[in-house]
């Protein structure tokens, strides 16, 4: 019984962490001065697909609430493709958290953008928006620390580099850098916004996550009793 309750608690904590992260991503998007490489890719793909008939599909209208391919919709498409690759190549890495990310990340991003749109962030001066990017990095780090400590899986885009590492035996950091660089270059080519926010996100997010991880572990361990 206690084991089942702990699993439910982990699921809830994972969802909380995921929601916090995506609100940080939404903040990136609304500053309009650049974001992390994966979000640049999702944003660029959204810009490109929005010029196609895809935006008129009923499922797109249902998820986005309008005839528009949003970054959230693009995120879903990317994660579904990556999930399919993982399923074919190394499905043992798929956990319940991976499935939750595939289904939930995109809609939460779009919801977060709608909520943050109540504030005129795009009209703020550049320095304020840069500070908001730093704040967004802190928000993402806090969310990730909780999500990671829940220990029920990660998003497909975070699994792929580990699979590449296993297959090639290269160091993870170089694979991750190449993976992020690929997202950044393709996203920029597709119309994603790259700017000061991108640099800040790439430099600051890692250290913030490192600082936050122990606190996330402590928080989760207090709620999930072994």
C-alpha positions as CSV (number, residue, x, y, z in Angstrom):
1,X,0.0,0.0,0.0
2,X,2.8,2.4,1.0
3,X,4.6,1.6,-2.3
4,X,1.5,2.5,-4.4
5,X,1.1,5.7,-2.4
6,X,4.7,6.6,-3.1
7,X,4.3,6.0,-6.8
8,X,1.3,8.3,-6.9
9,X,3.3,10.9,-4.9
10,X,6.2,10.6,-7.4
11,X,3.8,11.0,-10.3
12,X,2.3,14.2,-8.8
13,X,5.8,15.6,-8.0
14,X,6.9,14.8,-11.6
15,X,3.9,16.7,-12.9
16,X,4.6,19.6,-10.6
17,X,8.2,19.8,-11.8
18,X,7.2,19.5,-15.4
19,X,4.7,22.3,-15.1
20,X,7.2,24.6,-13.4
21,X,9.8,23.9,-16.1
22,X,7.3,24.7,-18.9
23,X,6.3,28.0,-17.3
24,X,10.0,28.9,-17.4
25,X,10.1,28.0,-21.1
26,X,7.0,30.1,-21.7
27,X,8.8,33.0,-20.1
28,X,11.7,32.5,-22.5
29,X,9.3,32.7,-25.4
30,X,7.5,35.8,-24.3
31,X,10.7,37.8,-23.8
32,X,11.4,37.4,-27.5
33,X,15.1,37.7,-27.1
34,X,16.1,34.0,-27.6
35,X,15.8,30.8,-25.5
36,X,17.5,27.5,-24.9
37,X,18.5,25.4,-28.1
38,X,15.6,23.0,-27.9
39,X,13.0,25.8,-27.5
40,X,14.6,27.6,-30.4
41,X,14.1,24.5,-32.5
42,X,10.5,24.1,-31.4
43,X,9.9,27.8,-32.1
44,X,11.4,27.6,-35.5
45,X,9.5,24.5,-36.4
46,X,6.3,26.1,-35.3
47,X,7.0,29.1,-37.5
48,X,7.6,26.8,-40.5
49,X,4.7,24.5,-40.0
50,X,2.3,27.4,-39.3
51,X,2.7,28.2,-43.0
52,X,1.3,24.8,-44.0
53,X,-2.1,23.3,-43.9
54,X,-1.3,21.6,-40.7
55,X,-2.6,24.6,-38.7
56,X,-6.1,23.8,-40.1
57,X,-6.1,20.2,-38.6
58,X,-8.8,19.8,-36.0
59,X,-6.4,18.3,-33.5
60,X,-4.2,21.3,-33.8
61,X,-7.2,23.6,-33.2
62,X,-8.2,21.5,-30.2
63,X,-4.8,21.6,-28.5
64,X,-3.8,25.2,-29.4
65,X,-7.3,26.6,-29.1
66,X,-7.0,28.2,-32.5
67,X,-5.8,27.5,-36.1
68,X,-2.1,28.0,-35.3
69,X,0.9,25.7,-35.0
70,X,2.3,27.0,-31.7
71,X,5.6,26.1,-30.1
72,X,3.7,23.7,-27.9
73,X,2.3,21.9,-30.9
74,X,5.8,21.8,-32.5
75,X,7.1,20.4,-29.2
76,X,4.6,17.6,-29.3
77,X,5.6,16.7,-32.8
78,X,9.3,16.7,-32.0
79,X,8.8,14.6,-28.8
80,X,6.6,12.1,-30.7
81,X,9.2,11.6,-33.4
82,X,12.0,11.2,-30.8
83,X,9.8,8.8,-28.8
84,X,9.3,6.7,-31.9
85,X,13.1,6.5,-32.4
86,X,13.7,5.5,-28.8
87,X,10.9,2.9,-29.0
88,X,12.6,1.3,-32.0
89,X,16.2,1.6,-30.8
90,X,16.2,1.1,-27.0
91,X,12.6,1.0,-25.6
92,X,13.9,-0.1,-22.2
93,X,14.7,3.5,-21.4
94,X,11.1,4.6,-21.7
95,X,9.4,5.2,-18.4
96,X,6.0,6.6,-17.4
97,X,7.6,10.0,-17.0
98,X,8.7,9.9,-20.7
99,X,5.1,9.3,-21.8
100,X,3.9,12.1,-19.6
101,X,6.4,14.5,-21.2
102,X,5.3,13.5,-24.7
103,X,1.7,14.2,-24.0
104,X,1.9,17.0,-21.5
105,X,4.8,19.3,-22.2
106,X,3.4,21.0,-25.4
107,X,0.0,21.9,-24.0
108,X,1.6,23.2,-20.8
109,X,3.9,25.5,-22.7
110,X,1.0,27.0,-24.7
111,X,-1.0,27.4,-21.5
112,X,2.0,29.1,-19.8
113,X,2.4,31.5,-22.8
114,X,-1.3,32.4,-22.5
115,X,-0.9,33.1,-18.8
116,X,2.3,35.1,-19.1
117,X,0.7,37.1,-22.0
118,X,-1.3,39.0,-19.5
119,X,1.9,40.8,-18.7
120,X,3.3,43.1,-21.4
121,X,6.8,41.4,-21.2
122,X,7.7,42.1,-24.9
123,X,7.3,45.8,-24.3
124,X,9.8,45.8,-21.4
125,X,13.3,47.2,-22.0
126,X,16.1,44.8,-23.1
127,X,17.8,44.7,-19.7
128,X,14.6,43.8,-17.9
129,X,13.9,41.0,-20.4
130,X,17.4,39.7,-19.9
131,X,16.8,39.6,-16.2
132,X,13.5,37.7,-16.8
133,X,15.5,35.1,-18.8
134,X,17.8,34.6,-15.8
135,X,14.7,34.2,-13.6
136,X,13.3,31.8,-16.2
137,X,16.5,29.7,-15.9
138,X,16.1,29.7,-12.1
139,X,12.4,28.5,-12.5
140,X,13.5,25.8,-14.9
141,X,16.2,24.6,-12.6
142,X,13.8,24.4,-9.6
143,X,11.3,22.5,-11.7
144,X,14.0,20.1,-13.1
145,X,15.3,19.4,-9.6
146,X,11.9,18.2,-8.5
147,X,11.2,16.3,-11.7
148,X,14.6,14.6,-11.6
149,X,14.2,13.6,-8.0
150,X,10.8,12.0,-8.7
151,X,12.8,9.4,-10.6
152,X,10.1,8.2,-13.0
153,X,11.8,9.1,-16.3
154,X,12.8,12.1,-18.5
155,X,11.7,13.6,-21.8
156,X,12.7,11.9,-25.1
157,X,15.1,14.7,-26.0
158,X,17.1,14.0,-22.9
159,X,17.2,10.2,-23.5
160,X,18.6,10.4,-27.0
161,X,22.1,11.7,-26.0
162,X,22.4,8.7,-23.5
163,X,21.6,6.3,-26.3
164,X,24.2,7.9,-28.6
165,X,26.7,7.7,-25.8
166,X,26.1,4.0,-25.3
167,X,26.4,3.3,-29.0
168,X,29.4,5.5,-29.7
169,X,31.2,5.5,-26.4
170,X,31.9,9.2,-26.7
171,X,31.9,11.5,-23.6
172,X,28.4,12.6,-22.7
173,X,29.2,16.3,-22.5
174,X,30.5,16.4,-26.1
175,X,27.4,14.5,-27.3
176,X,25.1,16.8,-25.4
177,X,26.9,19.9,-26.8
178,X,26.6,18.6,-30.3
179,X,22.9,17.6,-29.7
180,X,22.1,21.1,-28.4
181,X,24.1,22.8,-31.2
182,X,22.1,20.8,-33.8
183,X,18.8,22.0,-32.3
184,X,20.1,25.6,-32.2
185,X,21.3,25.7,-35.8
186,X,18.2,24.0,-37.3
187,X,15.9,26.1,-35.1
188,X,17.6,29.3,-36.2
189,X,17.4,28.2,-39.9
190,X,13.7,27.6,-39.5
191,X,13.1,31.0,-38.0
192,X,13.6,30.5,-34.2
193,X,14.8,33.5,-32.3
194,X,18.4,33.4,-31.2
195,X,19.8,36.3,-29.1
196,X,21.0,37.3,-25.7
197,X,18.4,35.0,-24.1
198,X,20.0,32.0,-25.8
199,X,23.4,32.8,-24.5
200,X,22.1,33.4,-21.0
201,X,20.1,30.2,-21.1
202,X,23.1,28.1,-22.2
203,X,25.5,29.6,-19.7
204,X,23.2,29.9,-16.6
205,X,20.8,27.0,-16.7
206,X,23.4,24.3,-16.0
207,X,24.9,25.9,-12.9
208,X,21.4,26.7,-11.6
209,X,20.4,23.1,-12.0
210,X,23.5,21.9,-10.2
211,X,22.7,24.2,-7.3
212,X,19.0,23.2,-7.2
213,X,19.4,19.4,-7.5
214,X,20.2,18.8,-3.8
215,X,17.2,20.9,-2.7
216,X,14.9,19.0,-5.1
217,X,16.1,15.7,-3.6
218,X,15.5,16.9,-0.1
219,X,12.0,18.2,-1.0
220,X,11.0,14.9,-2.7
221,X,12.5,12.7,0.0
222,X,10.4,14.5,2.7
223,X,7.2,13.7,0.7
224,X,8.1,10.2,-0.6
225,X,9.0,8.1,2.4
226,X,10.9,4.9,1.7
